[in-house]
């Protein structure tokens, strides 16, 4: 892949990232699939920034876009969206655990058992996503 191709891919991926960050800022709650997609996109674009900064560009517009994107990730995602997502996941996990612990284990109907199984699956997915989010947090905090 030439540096020109990489730069064009970076422009496309940066635009996609901008849309995801706008969406994450606008919504109070994101579905887990959107959380994961946003983190992958941030990591993808961050990796591209590192690669592009190592290349010798004689293109001020490209350098400006690279630096602007890096700032957006740092100022918007790392400082605002990431903590919001982490709080949401932590609070949701705590709420599901409280709800599951408060259920009476006696006299449960088939529907109760199925609902509880769904809650356990949701809890598993949230915990897995939170682990992913926490790993990202560790990478930005040094």
C-alpha positions in Angstrom: 0.0 0.0 0.0 1.5 3.3 -1.0 1.5 6.3 1.3 -1.1 7.9 -1.0 -3.4 4.9 -0.6 -2.8 4.9 3.1 -3.7 8.6 3.3 -6.9 8.1 1.4 -7.8 5.2 3.6 -7.1 7.4 6.6 -9.4 10.1 5.3 -12.2 7.6 4.8 -11.6 5.9 8.2 -11.4 9.3 10.0 -14.7 10.3 8.5 -16.3 7.1 9.7 -14.8 7.7 13.1 -16.2 11.3 13.2 -19.7 9.9 12.5 -19.3 7.3 15.2 -18.1 9.9 17.7 -20.9 12.2 16.8 -23.4 9.3 17.4 -21.8 8.4 20.7 -22.0 12.0 21.9 -25.6 12.4 20.8 -27.0 9.2 22.4 -27.3 8.8 26.1 -27.0 5.0 25.7 -25.2 3.1 23.0 -26.0 -0.6 22.1 -23.0 -2.8 22.9 -22.4 -3.4 19.2 -22.0 0.4 18.6 -19.7 0.6 21.6 -17.4 -2.1 20.3 -17.5 -0.7 16.7 -16.5 2.8 18.1 -13.6 1.4 20.1 -12.3 -0.6 17.1 -12.6 2.4 14.9 -10.7 4.6 17.4 -7.9 2.0 17.7 -7.8 1.6 13.9 -7.5 5.3 13.2 -5.0 5.8 16.1 -2.8 3.1 14.5 -3.0 4.9 11.2 -2.1 8.2 12.8 1.1 6.6 14.3 2.0 5.1 10.9 1.3 8.3 9.0 3.3 10.4 11.4 6.3 8.2 10.7 6.1 8.9 6.9 7.7 12.0 5.5 4.8 14.0 4.1 5.3 17.3 2.2 1.6 17.8 2.4 0.5 20.4 5.0 -3.2 19.5 4.5 -2.5 15.9 5.3 -0.4 16.7 8.4 -3.1 19.1 9.6 -5.8 16.3 9.2 -3.6 13.8 11.0 -3.0 16.2 13.9 -6.7 17.2 14.1 -7.8 13.6 14.1 -5.3 12.8 16.9 -6.7 15.8 18.9 -10.3 14.7 18.4 -9.5 11.2 19.7 -7.7 12.6 22.7 -10.1 15.5 23.5 -13.5 14.0 22.5 -13.2 10.3 22.8 -10.6 9.7 25.5 -11.7 12.6 27.8 -15.4 12.5 27.3 -16.9 9.5 25.5 -14.7 6.8 26.9 -15.4 7.7 30.6 -19.2 8.0 29.8 -19.2 4.5 28.3 -17.2 3.1 31.1 -19.7 4.6 33.7 -22.7 3.3 31.7 -21.3 -0.2 31.6 -20.3 -0.3 35.2 -23.8 1.0 36.3 -25.6 -1.4 34.0 -23.7 -4.3 35.3 -24.4 -3.3 38.9 -28.1 -2.9 38.2 -28.4 -6.3 36.5 -26.5 -8.0 39.3 -28.7 -6.4 42.0 -31.8 -7.4 40.0 -30.6 -11.0 39.7 -29.6 -11.2 43.3 -33.0 -9.9 44.5 -35.0 -12.6 42.6 -36.6 -15.3 44.6 -35.1 -18.7 43.6 -38.2 -20.5 44.7 -41.4 -20.9 42.7 -40.1 -19.7 39.4 -42.1 -20.2 36.2 -40.6 -21.2 32.9 -40.9 -17.6 31.8 -39.0 -16.4 34.9 -36.2 -18.9 34.2 -36.0 -17.7 30.6 -36.0 -14.0 31.6 -33.2 -14.7 34.1 -31.2 -16.6 31.5 -31.5 -13.5 29.2 -30.3 -11.3 32.0 -27.3 -13.5 32.6 -26.4 -13.4 28.9 -26.8 -9.6 28.9 -24.6 -9.4 32.0 -22.0 -11.6 30.3 -21.9 -9.4 27.2 -21.7 -6.2 29.3 -18.9 -7.6 31.4 -17.0 -8.7 28.4 -17.4 -5.3 26.7 -16.4 -3.5 29.9 -13.2 -5.6 30.0 -12.5 -4.4 26.5 -13.2 -0.8 27.4 -11.0 -1.0 30.5 -8.1 -2.4 28.4 -8.4 0.6 26.2 -8.4 2.9 29.2 -5.2 1.2 30.5 -3.6 1.9 27.1 -4.4 5.6 27.2 -3.4 6.1 30.8 0.1 4.8 30.3 
